[in-house]
Amino acid sequence: MKPRIAVLGCGYWGSNHIRTLKSLDVLSAVSDANRPRAEGFASEQDCRVVDPEDLFEDKEIDAVVMALPPQFHADYAMKAIAAGKDLLVEKPIALTVEDAERAVKAARKANRIYMVGHVLRFHPAFETLKTLIDAGELGEVRYIHSHRLGLGKFHTENDALWDLAPHDLSMILAITGSAPVEVRGEGAALLDHLSDFAHLHMLFENGLRSHLFASRLNPYRERRLTVVGTKAMAVFDDVEPWGRKLAVYRHAVWQDSGQWAFTTNEPTYVPVEEGMPLTRELEHFIDCIETRSEPRTTGEEAIEVLRILTAGTVSHD
């Protein structure tokens, strides 16, 4: 029997979860503090409406997807865990490391699934890139940089770093397999006291360096992760069409008679299986519920992301 899953939070991202879970035939109910909004989705998707205060005691719900403003995630997660529900919590899972640790530890103690919505970990292009890296196709990874730029969205609680960077930090941590030993942040606030532009500079124990640039006040969209290895470089560009989303550049750089020399080559576009990352993420969540398996995107990883965000946040107060 498939798990019965409810969505708490019917905003922009919650609506995507609602429609995807319905397509997977596991949507049981929707819930939102704005009941008319929830009723609209319930009518559209032919499911029940449950008020947030009644959601966790509902015996017809096995698991909850939370897509709330992050300041509410930890407290609602604690309620869900106490009621025996499995969880998928959207990023960021809290606004403080302490709140995140409280919820994740409670889930571990109660043997509940606690998965995090780092959706790009389930993008076929990133999965293929990770396979190339693990197989040694790029050599030793020495540098990773990511750019996530665009116009909006604007939040009253989250700056550009907290809203946009968790996706890329999750991918960077998956590639490095470790947390950075140094984090330095830079930010610029143009609209109010929150950073509209944010840079993160990270150093890892093995000497690998990484740079992240996030902007919510940019005239064009950029969604690019670049990995530089000793044998080749790879670019995951999510703005490109499927046939060009993952490119490998086999450039060469060497010293000749005390001078640097290099050759450039045209990129090789790596075939990538097409698929919606959110669908794949929710399929993984369903499988974790059914098999009681460890999620690919764990609460512990999300805590490490929060530590980096906290260390790299620039205050403009």
Backbone as CSV, one residue per row, in Angstrom:
resi,resn,N_x,N_y,N_z,CA_x,CA_y,CA_z,C_x,C_y,C_z
1,MET,0.848,-1.183,0.000,0.000,0.000,0.000,0.889,1.241,0.000
2,LYS,0.613,2.182,-0.904,1.426,3.387,-0.999,1.225,4.270,0.223
3,PRO,2.266,5.001,0.623,2.108,5.912,1.757,1.138,7.041,1.421
4,ARG,0.462,7.512,2.442,-0.483,8.618,2.285,0.216,9.886,2.773
5,ILE,0.425,10.839,1.863,1.262,11.995,2.147,0.436,13.273,2.084
6,ALA,0.652,14.148,3.061,0.011,15.463,3.087,1.057,16.536,2.835
7,VAL,0.616,17.645,2.286,1.491,18.803,2.078,1.040,19.915,3.015
8,LEU,1.964,20.387,3.847,1.705,21.515,4.742,2.396,22.740,4.165
9,GLY,1.589,23.683,3.708,2.118,24.878,3.055,1.770,24.857,1.581
10,CYS,0.823,25.695,1.194,0.321,25.681,-0.192,0.792,26.897,-0.978
11,GLY,2.002,27.355,-0.688,2.568,28.467,-1.439,3.164,28.000,-2.752
12,TYR,4.102,28.771,-3.279,4.672,28.487,-4.604,5.276,27.091,-4.666
13,TRP,6.171,26.763,-3.736,6.846,25.466,-3.815,5.945,24.358,-3.331
14,GLY,5.104,24.653,-2.334,4.153,23.650,-1.873,3.205,23.214,-2.974
15,SER,2.803,24.156,-3.822,1.898,23.809,-4.928,2.554,22.838,-5.899
16,ASN,3.863,22.963,-6.088,4.574,22.014,-6.953,4.579,20.613,-6.332
17,HIS,4.776,20.552,-5.023,4.713,19.261,-4.333,3.318,18.656,-4.449
18,ILE,2.307,19.479,-4.278,0.928,18.983,-4.339,0.657,18.321,-5.687
19,ARG,0.973,19.012,-6.754,0.679,18.481,-8.096,1.516,17.234,-8.392
20,THR,2.767,17.230,-7.955,3.630,16.080,-8.226,3.196,14.862,-7.417
21,LEU,2.871,15.057,-6.149,2.397,13.942,-5.331,1.090,13.376,-5.868
22,LYS,0.237,14.248,-6.376,-1.006,13.775,-6.991,-0.707,12.905,-8.193
23,SER,0.264,13.317,-9.013,0.616,12.538,-10.199,1.206,11.183,-9.820
24,LEU,1.775,11.089,-8.613,2.357,9.836,-8.120,1.340,9.021,-7.316
25,ASP,0.119,9.531,-7.218,-0.998,8.825,-6.562,-0.745,8.583,-5.077
26,VAL,-0.145,9.561,-4.402,0.084,9.420,-2.962,-0.407,10.636,-2.174
27,LEU,-1.031,11.599,-2.849,-1.493,12.802,-2.151,-2.746,12.486,-1.355
28,SER,-2.654,12.691,-0.032,-3.789,12.408,0.842,-4.533,13.672,1.240
29,ALA,-3.794,14.752,1.537,-4.436,15.967,2.029,-3.522,17.161,1.818
30,VAL,-4.117,18.345,1.882,-3.359,19.594,1.837,-3.741,20.411,3.064
31,SER,-2.806,21.262,3.507,-3.030,22.029,4.713,-2.322,23.369,4.612
32,ASP,-2.980,24.411,5.098,-2.389,25.739,5.071,-3.123,26.605,6.077
33,ALA,-2.399,27.551,6.686,-3.054,28.488,7.599,-4.123,29.296,6.886
34,ASN,-3.941,29.495,5.595,-4.943,30.146,4.756,-5.859,29.058,4.205
35,ARG,-6.961,28.788,4.914,-7.814,27.662,4.532,-8.399,27.809,3.131
36,PRO,-8.861,28.992,2.713,-9.376,29.094,1.337,-8.349,28.701,0.275
37,ARG,-7.074,29.021,0.531,-6.032,28.614,-0.418,-5.934,27.091,-0.460
38,ALA,-5.934,26.460,0.718,-5.868,25.001,0.773,-7.088,24.379,0.108
39,GLU,-8.261,24.967,0.325,-9.489,24.436,-0.276,-9.430,24.500,-1.795
40,GLY,-8.804,25.543,-2.327,-8.657,25.638,-3.775,-7.835,24.496,-4.343
41,PHE,-6.715,24.175,-3.676,-5.884,23.061,-4.142,-6.585,21.722,-3.928
42,ALA,-7.320,21.596,-2.830,-8.042,20.348,-2.573,-9.091,20.096,-3.643
43,SER,-9.781,21.146,-4.052,-10.780,21.006,-5.111,-10.119,20.659,-6.441
44,GLU,-8.999,21.305,-6.711,-8.283,21.079,-7.973,-7.729,19.670,-8.050
45,GLN,-7.223,19.145,-6.924,-6.532,17.858,-6.918,-7.378,16.725,-6.312
46,ASP,-8.608,17.024,-5.955,-9.535,16.016,-5.426,-8.939,15.303,-4.214
47,CYS,-8.626,16.091,-3.182,-8.119,15.517,-1.938,-8.724,16.269,-0.762
48,ARG,-8.399,15.844,0.435,-8.962,16.449,1.631,-8.207,17.713,2.036
49,VAL,-8.904,18.581,2.781,-8.283,19.703,3.474,-8.240,19.372,4.960
50,VAL,-7.079,19.556,5.556,-6.940,19.353,7.000,-6.285,20.606,7.578
51,ASP,-6.867,21.155,8.625,-6.272,22.321,9.268,-4.931,21.950,9.892
52,PRO,-3.956,22.889,9.906,-2.632,22.566,10.444,-2.652,21.994,11.857
53,GLU,-3.554,22.492,12.724,-3.579,22.003,14.100,-4.113,20.572,14.207
54,ASP,-4.792,20.095,13.168,-5.331,18.727,13.178,-4.509,17.749,12.336
55,LEU,-3.536,18.277,11.615,-2.849,17.471,10.597,-2.099,16.285,11.193
56,PHE,-1.379,16.516,12.279,-0.442,15.498,12.758,-1.125,14.360,13.501
57,GLU,-2.322,14.584,13.988,-3.059,13.514,14.655,-3.967,12.757,13.694
58,ASP,-3.940,13.115,12.437,-4.790,12.462,11.436,-4.223,11.071,11.142
59,LYS,-5.007,10.041,11.426,-4.544,8.662,11.272,-4.466,8.223,9.813
60,GLU,-5.026,9.011,8.914,-4.995,8.652,7.492,-3.815,9.284,6.772
61,ILE,-2.910,9.881,7.523,-1.720,10.513,6.946,-0.483,9.826,7.511
62,ASP,0.384,9.328,6.619,1.608,8.628,7.017,2.832,9.540,7.041
63,ALA,2.829,10.549,6.178,4.009,11.402,6.040,3.571,12.798,5.620
64,VAL,4.451,13.770,5.884,4.145,15.166,5.597,5.302,15.799,4.837
65,VAL,4.965,16.527,3.781,5.920,17.399,3.104,5.680,18.809,3.615
66,MET,6.720,19.433,4.170,6.598,20.778,4.727,7.242,21.787,3.794
67,ALA,6.438,22.752,3.346,6.946,23.821,2.488,6.476,25.149,3.064
68,LEU,6.972,25.430,4.254,6.573,26.611,5.011,7.693,27.658,4.989
69,PRO,7.408,28.884,5.412,8.518,29.792,5.703,9.445,29.114,6.711
70,PRO,10.758,29.201,6.519,11.692,28.375,7.304,11.621,28.587,8.803
71,GLN,11.152,29.742,9.264,11.078,29.967,10.708,10.059,29.057,11.390
72,PHE,9.173,28.417,10.616,8.160,27.532,11.187,8.515,26.042,11.059
73,HIS,9.536,25.719,10.292,9.810,24.319,9.988,10.123,23.484,11.229
74,ALA,10.987,23.976,12.103,11.460,23.153,13.226,10.319,22.794,14.181
75,ASP,9.503,23.766,14.546,8.419,23.488,15.503,7.391,22.528,14.918
76,TYR,7.024,22.726,13.650,6.064,21.813,13.033,6.675,20.431,12.824
77,ALA,7.972,20.382,12.540,8.632,19.087,12.399,8.587,18.317,13.713
78,MET,8.786,18.998,14.827,8.722,18.345,16.133,7.339,17.760,16.380
79,LYS,6.300,18.486,15.995,4.931,17.983,16.157,4.703,16.745,15.288
80,ALA,5.188,16.790,14.058,5.013,15.653,13.151,5.744,14.419,13.673
81,ILE,6.958,14.609,14.156,7.748,13.487,14.668,7.077,12.876,15.896
82,ALA,6.587,13.732,16.790,5.909,13.234,17.992,4.673,12.423,17.634
83,ALA,4.056,12.748,16.483,2.862,12.023,16.040,3.201,10.813,15.176
84,GLY,4.492,10.541,14.979,4.904,9.350,14.237,4.892,9.494,12.729
85,LYS,4.967,10.727,12.222,4.952,10.948,10.781,6.375,11.029,10.227
86,ASP,6.567,10.517,9.008,7.808,10.756,8.272,7.743,12.132,7.630
87,LEU,8.927,12.691,7.312,8.978,14.084,6.884,9.887,14.302,5.678
88,LEU,9.447,15.187,4.809,10.326,15.842,3.847,10.167,17.334,4.117
89,VAL,11.253,17.990,4.494,11.220,19.404,4.861,11.966,20.204,3.798
90,GLU,11.310,21.238,3.295,11.961,22.075,2.297,13.093,22.891,2.927
91,LYS,13.985,23.331,2.075,15.118,24.137,2.541,14.677,25.598,2.679
92,PRO,15.324,26.348,3.578,16.133,25.872,4.693,15.242,25.209,5.748
93,ILE,15.774,24.210,6.440,14.948,23.464,7.391,14.744,24.229,8.696
94,ALA,15.456,25.328,8.880,15.299,26.196,10.058,16.109,27.459,9.783
95,LEU,15.997,28.418,10.687,16.803,29.631,10.570,18.009,29.617,11.507
96,THR,18.065,28.622,12.404,19.225,28.481,13.284,19.677,27.024,13.291
97,VAL,20.956,26.829,13.511,21.497,25.474,13.596,20.877,24.735,14.779
98,GLU,20.642,25.442,15.889,20.095,24.817,17.084,18.702,24.248,16.825
99,ASP,17.849,25.014,16.139,16.502,24.524,15.825,16.559,23.315,14.897
100,ALA,17.445,23.376,13.923,17.576,22.256,12.988,18.049,20.999,13.705
101,GLU,19.047,21.143,14.569,19.566,19.987,15.311,18.490,19.373,16.197
102,ARG,17.667,20.214,16.811,16.600,19.723,17.687,15.653,18.807,16.914
103,ALA,15.243,19.233,15.717,14.291,18.439,14.943,14.931,17.176,14.373
104,VAL,16.139,17.293,13.864,16.799,16.149,13.248,17.109,15.078,14.299
105,LYS,17.562,15.501,15.472,17.834,14.536,16.546,16.559,13.843,16.996
106,ALA,15.464,14.579,17.052,14.187,13.980,17.451,13.753,12.926,16.439
107,ALA,13.962,13.204,15.159,13.596,12.235,14.123,14.444,10.976,14.232
108,ARG,15.741,11.128,14.490,16.618,9.971,14.663,16.154,9.115,15.838
109,LYS,15.858,9.768,16.940,15.459,9.047,18.143,14.151,8.296,17.942
110,ALA,13.251,8.880,17.148,11.939,8.273,16.922,11.914,7.338,15.715
111,ASN,13.064,7.170,15.043,13.147,6.318,13.848,12.189,6.779,12.757
112,ARG,12.130,8.089,12.582,11.315,8.668,11.514,12.211,9.104,10.359
113,ILE,11.705,8.985,9.141,12.422,9.501,7.972,12.415,11.020,8.045
114,TYR,13.585,11.631,7.919,13.696,13.090,7.845,14.534,13.401,6.607
115,MET,13.852,13.752,5.553,14.504,14.051,4.280,14.397,15.548,4.014
116,VAL,15.360,16.086,3.294,15.417,17.523,3.032,15.258,17.783,1.536
117,GLY,14.558,18.870,1.211,14.257,19.188,-0.180,15.387,19.873,-0.921
118,HIS,16.554,19.249,-0.959,17.654,19.741,-1.790,17.481,19.122,-3.183
119,VAL,16.568,19.688,-3.944,16.022,19.020,-5.129,17.063,18.805,-6.232
120,LEU,18.077,19.670,-6.323,19.037,19.519,-7.416,19.946,18.305,-7.245
121,ARG,19.967,17.716,-6.072,20.695,16.458,-5.895,20.046,15.348,-6.716
122,PHE,18.803,15.555,-7.144,18.073,14.552,-7.912,17.968,14.931,-9.389
123,HIS,18.672,15.980,-9.785,18.692,16.374,-11.197,19.541,15.361,-11.966
124,PRO,19.020,14.812,-13.063,19.799,13.817,-13.808,21.176,14.314,-14.235
125,ALA,21.301,15.605,-14.550,22.606,16.128,-14.958,23.584,16.117,-13.793
126,PHE,23.113,16.475,-12.589,24.022,16.421,-11.435,24.369,14.985,-11.090
127,GLU,23.414,14.090,-11.157,23.692,12.682,-10.871,24.754,12.142,-11.828
128,THR,24.656,12.525,-13.102,25.652,12.084,-14.086,27.008,12.712,-13.794
129,LEU,27.017,14.006,-13.441,28.261,14.680,-13.076,28.920,13.989,-11.889
130,LYS,28.139,13.660,-10.884,28.693,12.995,-9.696,29.292,11.638,-10.070
131,THR,28.651,10.924,-10.979,29.180,9.640,-11.435,30.527,9.825,-12.138
132,LEU,30.638,10.862,-12.978,31.907,11.148,-13.663,33.011,11.456,-12.659
133,ILE,32.689,12.261,-11.661,33.686,12.631,-10.650,34.138,11.402,-9.871
134,ASP,33.176,10.598,-9.436,33.511,9.408,-8.649,34.335,8.406,-9.453
135,ALA,34.133,8.401,-10.782,34.889,7.482,-11.645,36.269,8.027,-12.000
136,GLY,36.598,9.228,-11.538,37.916,9.805,-11.799,38.062,10.466,-13.151
137,GLU,36.945,10.716,-13.846,37.025,11.296,-15.192,37.593,12.713,-15.185
138,LEU,37.415,13.437,-14.076,37.936,14.808,-14.002,39.284,14.861,-13.285
139,GLY,39.767,13.721,-12.807,40.978,13.715,-12.006,40.648,14.148,-10.587
140,GLU,41.617,14.751,-9.910,41.391,15.262,-8.556,40.675,16.607,-8.639
141,VAL,39.553,16.730,-7.968,38.805,17.990,-7.982,39.552,19.009,-7.128
142,ARG,39.826,20.190,-7.732,40.596,21.219,-7.040,39.783,22.474,-6.759
143,TYR,38.729,22.698,-7.546,37.986,23.959,-7.394,36.559,23.762,-7.892
144,ILE,35.593,24.329,-7.160,34.189,24.280,-7.553,33.627,25.689,-7.423
145,HIS,32.973,26.166,-8.465,32.271,27.444,-8.300,30.866,27.343,-8.879
146,SER,29.952,28.024,-8.224,28.554,27.986,-8.636,27.999,29.395,-8.706
147,HIS,27.144,29.623,-9.702,26.458,30.898,-9.882,24.961,30.623,-9.962
148,ARG,24.186,31.254,-9.090,22.726,31.118,-9.110,22.157,32.532,-9.051
149,LEU,21.827,33.057,-10.217,21.448,34.462,-10.358,20.091,34.587,-11.021
150,GLY,19.377,35.656,-10.693,18.099,35.926,-11.338,17.424,37.112,-10.675
151,LEU,16.199,37.390,-11.091,15.411,38.463,-10.501,14.348,37.846,-9.608
152,GLY,14.413,38.138,-8.284,13.467,37.569,-7.315,13.909,36.178,-6.919
153,LYS,13.157,35.532,-6.060,12.019,36.061,-5.320,12.527,36.847,-4.110
154,PHE,11.652,37.736,-3.608,12.045,38.593,-2.497,11.285,38.177,-1.243
155,HIS,12.032,37.918,-0.170,11.447,37.452,1.081,11.754,38.454,2.190
156,THR,10.891,38.498,3.196,11.111,39.393,4.333,12.047,38.792,5.369
157,GLU,12.216,37.448,5.340,13.070,36.779,6.325,14.379,36.277,5.720
158,ASN,14.365,35.889,4.435,15.532,35.271,3.798,16.214,36.237,2.851
159,ASP,17.532,36.307,2.915,18.261,37.063,1.901,18.597,36.145,0.731
160,ALA,19.339,36.673,-0.237,19.663,35.893,-1.440,20.471,34.651,-1.086
161,LEU,21.345,34.763,-0.105,22.176,33.625,0.276,21.323,32.485,0.817
162,TRP,20.442,32.773,1.761,19.636,31.735,2.396,18.592,31.172,1.448
163,ASP,18.113,31.972,0.540,17.078,31.492,-0.379,17.659,30.653,-1.513
164,LEU,18.788,31.071,-2.060,19.306,30.463,-3.285,20.457,29.483,-3.057
165,ALA,21.308,29.746,-2.081,22.539,28.968,-1.947,22.365,27.539,-1.449
166,PRO,21.328,27.185,-0.671,21.252,25.789,-0.192,21.322,24.749,-1.291
167,HIS,20.716,25.014,-2.462,20.784,24.065,-3.570,22.239,23.761,-3.930
168,ASP,23.017,24.831,-4.112,24.389,24.663,-4.567,25.285,24.103,-3.466
169,LEU,25.046,24.531,-2.238,25.835,23.995,-1.132,25.619,22.501,-0.978
170,SER,24.393,22.044,-1.168,24.134,20.607,-1.095,24.927,19.854,-2.159
171,MET,24.970,20.392,-3.382,25.743,19.743,-4.444,27.232,19.777,-4.151
172,ILE,27.721,20.913,-3.646,29.147,21.037,-3.339,29.543,20.056,-2.239
173,LEU,28.717,19.925,-1.200,29.018,18.984,-0.124,28.977,17.542,-0.612
174,ALA,28.074,17.253,-1.549,28.017,15.902,-2.107,29.286,15.575,-2.884
175,ILE,29.836,16.557,-3.578,31.059,16.341,-4.360,32.278,16.222,-3.445
176,THR,32.383,17.123,-2.461,33.574,17.131,-1.606,33.548,16.021,-0.563
177,GLY,32.341,15.640,-0.138,32.236,14.607,0.888,32.665,15.060,2.269
178,SER,32.827,16.375,2.444,33.248,16.897,3.746,32.798,18.342,3.877
179,ALA,32.850,18.838,5.115,32.480,20.222,5.383,33.700,21.129,5.204
180,PRO,33.500,22.383,4.849,34.642,23.293,4.729,35.240,23.609,6.092
181,VAL,36.520,23.900,6.100,37.191,24.279,7.347,37.243,25.795,7.500
182,GLU,37.020,26.508,6.401,36.951,27.969,6.446,35.805,28.435,5.564
183,VAL,35.044,29.419,6.054,33.950,30.021,5.288,34.044,31.528,5.449
184,ARG,34.021,32.230,4.334,34.034,33.692,4.377,32.918,34.218,3.477
185,GLY,32.123,35.133,3.983,31.007,35.651,3.223,31.142,37.128,2.914
186,GLU,30.562,37.529,1.791,30.445,38.932,1.412,29.021,39.158,0.927
187,GLY,28.487,40.346,1.166,27.124,40.599,0.725,26.891,42.082,0.472
188,ALA,25.872,42.358,-0.339,25.484,43.735,-0.631,23.968,43.830,-0.588
189,ALA,23.467,44.802,0.180,22.024,45.018,0.312,21.648,46.307,-0.400
190,LEU,20.768,46.196,-1.381,20.335,47.372,-2.122,18.907,47.782,-1.788
191,LEU,18.045,46.798,-1.500,16.625,47.091,-1.307,16.279,47.371,0.149
192,ASP,16.838,46.580,1.067,16.602,46.799,2.487,17.835,46.329,3.247
193,HIS,17.661,45.680,4.396,18.805,45.271,5.205,19.267,43.863,4.897
194,LEU,18.647,43.177,3.915,19.019,41.804,3.555,19.848,41.794,2.273
195,SER,20.809,40.899,2.209,21.706,40.835,1.043,20.940,40.440,-0.219
196,ASP,21.055,41.272,-1.233,20.513,40.930,-2.552,21.569,40.236,-3.400
197,PHE,22.841,40.468,-3.074,23.970,39.791,-3.701,24.784,39.154,-2.579
198,ALA,25.230,37.928,-2.783,26.002,37.247,-1.741,27.072,36.378,-2.367
199,HIS,28.253,36.420,-1.773,29.371,35.559,-2.167,29.775,34.707,-0.972
200,LEU,30.108,33.458,-1.241,30.701,32.583,-0.235,32.033,32.072,-0.765
201,HIS,33.043,32.094,0.083,34.347,31.524,-0.251,34.632,30.437,0.769
202,MET,34.918,29.235,0.299,35.114,28.092,1.186,36.432,27.393,0.897
203,LEU,37.070,26.934,1.965,38.297,26.145,1.880,38.044,24.820,2.577
204,PHE,38.432,23.723,1.927,38.257,22.391,2.491,39.603,21.847,2.957
205,GLU,39.538,20.837,3.813,40.745,20.334,4.470,41.789,19.836,3.478
206,ASN,41.361,19.285,2.345,42.307,18.764,1.367,42.852,19.841,0.432
207,GLY,42.538,21.110,0.706,43.028,22.203,-0.115,42.068,22.649,-1.199
208,LEU,41.010,21.879,-1.438,40.010,22.264,-2.439,39.366,23.583,-2.023
209,ARG,39.154,24.446,-2.991,38.488,25.720,-2.739,37.191,25.780,-3.534
210,SER,36.249,26.540,-2.997,34.964,26.676,-3.661,34.444,28.090,-3.480
211,HIS,33.759,28.571,-4.507,33.206,29.921,-4.501,31.760,29.850,-4.975
212,LEU,30.886,30.565,-4.288,29.469,30.581,-4.639,29.002,32.022,-4.755
213,PHE,28.254,32.310,-5.819,27.692,33.650,-6.021,26.197,33.509,-6.214
214,ALA,25.423,34.188,-5.366,23.962,34.158,-5.463,23.448,35.585,-5.554
215,SER,22.464,35.794,-6.420,21.872,37.122,-6.574,20.398,37.001,-6.897
216,ARG,19.587,37.826,-6.249,18.161,37.895,-6.563,17.820,39.204,-7.260
217,LEU,18.855,39.955,-7.639,18.656,41.246,-8.286,19.547,41.314,-9.522
218,ASN,19.317,40.333,-10.413,20.149,40.201,-11.603,19.259,40.229,-12.844
219,PRO,19.691,40.856,-13.929,18.806,40.979,-15.098,18.664,39.701,-15.913
220,TYR,19.502,38.706,-15.685,19.415,37.457,-16.447,19.545,36.282,-15.487
221,ARG,19.063,35.110,-15.945,19.125,33.901,-15.140,20.425,33.146,-15.416
222,GLU,21.035,32.690,-14.344,22.205,31.823,-14.472,22.105,30.739,-13.416
223,ARG,22.242,29.497,-13.845,22.161,28.342,-12.956,23.302,27.397,-13.328
224,ARG,24.495,27.711,-12.849,25.678,27.012,-13.364,26.587,26.551,-12.237
225,LEU,26.977,25.276,-12.304,27.941,24.688,-11.373,29.133,24.209,-12.185
226,THR,30.335,24.681,-11.845,31.553,24.328,-12.569,32.512,23.607,-11.633
227,VAL,33.024,22.468,-12.099,33.960,21.657,-11.313,35.273,21.564,-12.091
228,VAL,36.349,21.990,-11.464,37.665,22.002,-12.099,38.513,20.889,-11.490
229,GLY,38.928,19.936,-12.330,39.773,18.843,-11.881,41.133,18.895,-12.538
230,THR,41.999,17.983,-12.142,43.353,17.963,-12.694,43.388,17.376,-14.100
231,LYS,42.338,16.660,-14.527,42.303,16.065,-15.858,41.291,16.735,-16.792
232,ALA,40.249,17.319,-16.233,39.206,17.925,-17.059,38.352,18.827,-16.188
233,MET,37.534,19.634,-16.862,36.581,20.505,-16.192,35.183,20.132,-16.675
234,ALA,34.193,20.301,-15.791,32.816,19.983,-16.157,31.900,21.124,-15.740
235,VAL,30.862,21.357,-16.543,29.896,22.417,-16.265,28.488,21.838,-16.334
236,PHE,27.745,21.998,-15.233,26.325,21.672,-15.197,25.585,23.001,-15.305
237,ASP,24.957,23.237,-16.458,24.261,24.493,-16.726,22.784,24.199,-16.920
238,ASP,21.984,24.495,-15.912,20.571,24.117,-15.960,19.737,25.040,-16.833
239,VAL,20.310,26.124,-17.320,19.588,26.996,-18.248,19.621,26.431,-19.662
240,GLU,20.614,25.605,-19.951,20.766,25.025,-21.287,19.713,23.936,-21.531
241,PRO,19.419,23.636,-22.804,18.508,22.516,-23.103,19.137,21.193,-22.681
242,TRP,18.329,20.137,-22.638,18.782,18.866,-22.096,20.048,18.344,-22.762
243,GLY,20.168,18.518,-24.051,21.328,17.986,-24.748,22.623,18.703,-24.444
244,ARG,22.543,19.856,-23.748,23.744,20.650,-23.461,23.872,20.993,-21.966
245,LYS,23.124,20.314,-21.125,23.154,20.652,-19.698,24.464,20.263,-19.022
246,LEU,25.121,19.227,-19.502,26.366,18.773,-18.874,27.466,18.717,-19.921
247,ALA,28.471,19.572,-19.738,29.589,19.649,-20.684,30.892,19.328,-19.966
248,VAL,31.777,18.580,-20.659,33.108,18.280,-20.136,34.142,18.909,-21.062
249,TYR,35.045,19.672,-20.469,36.111,20.345,-21.216,37.437,19.676,-20.863
250,ARG,38.080,19.102,-21.860,39.358,18.414,-21.621,40.523,19.314,-22.038
251,HIS,40.589,20.473,-21.389,41.705,21.380,-21.618,42.967,20.814,-20.945
252,ALA,44.108,21.300,-21.365,45.369,20.873,-20.755,46.230,22.101,-20.458
253,VAL,46.890,22.090,-19.308,47.788,23.178,-18.905,49.074,22.539,-18.389
254,TRP,50.233,23.037,-18.881,51.507,22.473,-18.411,52.604,23.533,-18.535
255,GLN,53.759,23.218,-17.951,54.908,24.110,-18.042,55.875,23.582,-19.096
256,ASP,56.376,24.480,-19.924,57.328,24.139,-20.979,58.461,25.158,-20.948
257,SER,59.659,24.697,-20.564,60.833,25.577,-20.473,60.572,26.776,-19.563
258,GLY,59.914,26.501,-18.446,59.660,27.551,-17.479,58.477,28.437,-17.795
259,GLN,57.810,28.190,-18.923,56.652,28.989,-19.308,55.394,28.126,-19.283
260,TRP,54.268,28.753,-18.979,53.009,28.024,-18.995,52.473,27.898,-20.409
261,ALA,51.987,26.715,-20.726,51.358,26.469,-22.027,50.025,25.778,-21.794
262,PHE,49.139,25.892,-22.762,47.834,25.235,-22.601,47.209,24.972,-23.959
263,THR,46.285,24.026,-23.962,45.475,23.769,-25.149,44.010,23.787,-24.735
264,THR,43.174,24.212,-25.649,41.734,24.212,-25.390,41.057,23.256,-26.364
265,ASN,39.995,22.656,-25.909,39.233,21.733,-26.732,37.756,22.078,-26.662
266,GLU,37.054,21.734,-27.705,35.615,21.949,-27.692,34.979,21.048,-26.628
267,PRO,33.890,21.507,-26.019,33.274,20.683,-24.974,32.645,19.415,-25.540
268,THR,32.655,18.388,-24.723,31.909,17.167,-25.001,30.632,17.209,-24.170
269,TYR,29.495,17.142,-24.840,28.225,17.171,-24.116,27.837,15.746,-23.745
270,VAL,27.709,15.531,-22.439,27.446,14.189,-21.918,25.945,13.925,-21.965
271,PRO,25.539,12.799,-22.560,24.101,12.479,-22.591,23.531,12.366,-21.180
272,VAL,22.377,12.974,-20.988,21.716,12.972,-19.688,20.272,12.518,-19.871
273,GLU,19.861,11.568,-19.054,18.469,11.115,-19.089,17.552,12.255,-18.636
274,GLU,16.532,12.554,-19.430,15.610,13.619,-19.059,14.703,13.164,-17.929
275,GLY,14.405,14.085,-17.029,13.520,13.767,-15.917,13.378,14.960,-15.001
276,MET,12.214,15.105,-14.383,11.951,16.224,-13.492,12.576,15.960,-12.122
277,PRO,13.470,16.824,-11.661,14.118,16.586,-10.363,13.123,16.445,-9.216
278,LEU,12.053,17.237,-9.196,11.106,17.141,-8.089,10.392,15.791,-8.092
279,THR,10.038,15.299,-9.263,9.411,13.976,-9.341,10.360,12.912,-8.818
280,ARG,11.612,12.980,-9.221,12.604,11.998,-8.775,12.847,12.109,-7.267
281,GLU,12.859,13.334,-6.763,13.029,13.539,-5.328,11.878,12.905,-4.543
282,LEU,10.641,13.144,-4.986,9.488,12.601,-4.269,9.384,11.086,-4.441
283,GLU,9.793,10.564,-5.574,9.858,9.107,-5.723,10.852,8.511,-4.721
284,HIS,11.969,9.203,-4.529,12.963,8.751,-3.545,12.382,8.807,-2.130
285,PHE,11.643,9.861,-1.811,11.003,9.986,-0.503,10.033,8.835,-0.264
286,ILE,9.226,8.528,-1.266,8.276,7.412,-1.158,9.014,6.097,-0.918
287,ASP,10.101,5.890,-1.656,10.890,4.666,-1.488,11.493,4.586,-0.089
288,CYS,11.979,5.713,0.430,12.544,5.726,1.785,11.484,5.367,2.818
289,ILE,10.264,5.875,2.637,9.174,5.550,3.556,8.874,4.054,3.506
290,GLU,8.789,3.512,2.302,8.402,2.106,2.130,9.490,1.140,2.591
291,THR,10.756,1.495,2.364,11.862,0.580,2.684,12.582,0.946,3.974
292,ARG,12.220,2.101,4.573,12.886,2.628,5.770,14.373,2.838,5.510
293,SER,14.674,3.352,4.333,16.055,3.603,3.930,16.471,5.028,4.271
294,GLU,17.766,5.227,4.402,18.331,6.553,4.652,18.168,7.420,3.402
295,PRO,17.614,8.622,3.519,17.481,9.495,2.349,18.845,9.945,1.816
296,ARG,18.878,10.254,0.562,20.098,10.807,-0.029,20.405,12.176,0.572
297,THR,19.373,12.960,0.840,19.535,14.300,1.410,19.047,14.258,2.859
298,THR,19.977,14.095,3.775,19.632,13.885,5.179,19.536,15.206,5.940
299,GLY,18.958,15.106,7.137,18.903,16.265,8.010,20.290,16.713,8.434
300,GLU,21.192,15.764,8.627,22.572,16.127,9.025,23.251,16.963,7.947
301,GLU,23.019,16.612,6.681,23.590,17.421,5.600,23.004,18.829,5.632
302,ALA,21.695,18.930,5.874,21.044,20.238,5.906,21.565,21.081,7.071
303,ILE,21.905,20.438,8.177,22.497,21.166,9.300,23.843,21.750,8.890
304,GLU,24.636,20.975,8.142,25.927,21.486,7.682,25.726,22.666,6.728
305,VAL,24.710,22.584,5.888,24.384,23.717,5.007,24.053,24.947,5.841
306,LEU,23.274,24.769,6.904,22.926,25.893,7.773,24.159,26.477,8.455
307,ARG,25.086,25.619,8.852,26.319,26.121,9.472,27.077,27.028,8.496
308,ILE,27.147,26.609,7.236,27.849,27.417,6.225,27.109,28.722,5.992
309,LEU,25.790,28.661,5.860,24.995,29.869,5.649,25.180,30.850,6.817
310,THR,25.168,30.314,8.036,25.327,31.151,9.220,26.693,31.817,9.241
311,ALA,27.715,31.022,8.929,29.085,31.560,8.944,29.300,32.594,7.840
312,GLY,28.572,32.437,6.714,28.790,33.314,5.577,27.847,34.479,5.474
313,THR,26.916,34.596,6.415,25.925,35.683,6.359,26.544,36.992,6.775
314,VAL,26.268,38.025,5.988,26.726,39.383,6.292,25.550,40.197,6.803
315,SER,25.697,40.800,7.968,24.630,41.623,8.540,24.726,43.042,8.016
316,HIS,23.570,43.593,7.635,23.520,44.984,7.165,22.698,45.860,8.109
317,ASP,22.460,45.350,9.322,21.668,46.133,10.297,22.396,47.400,10.708
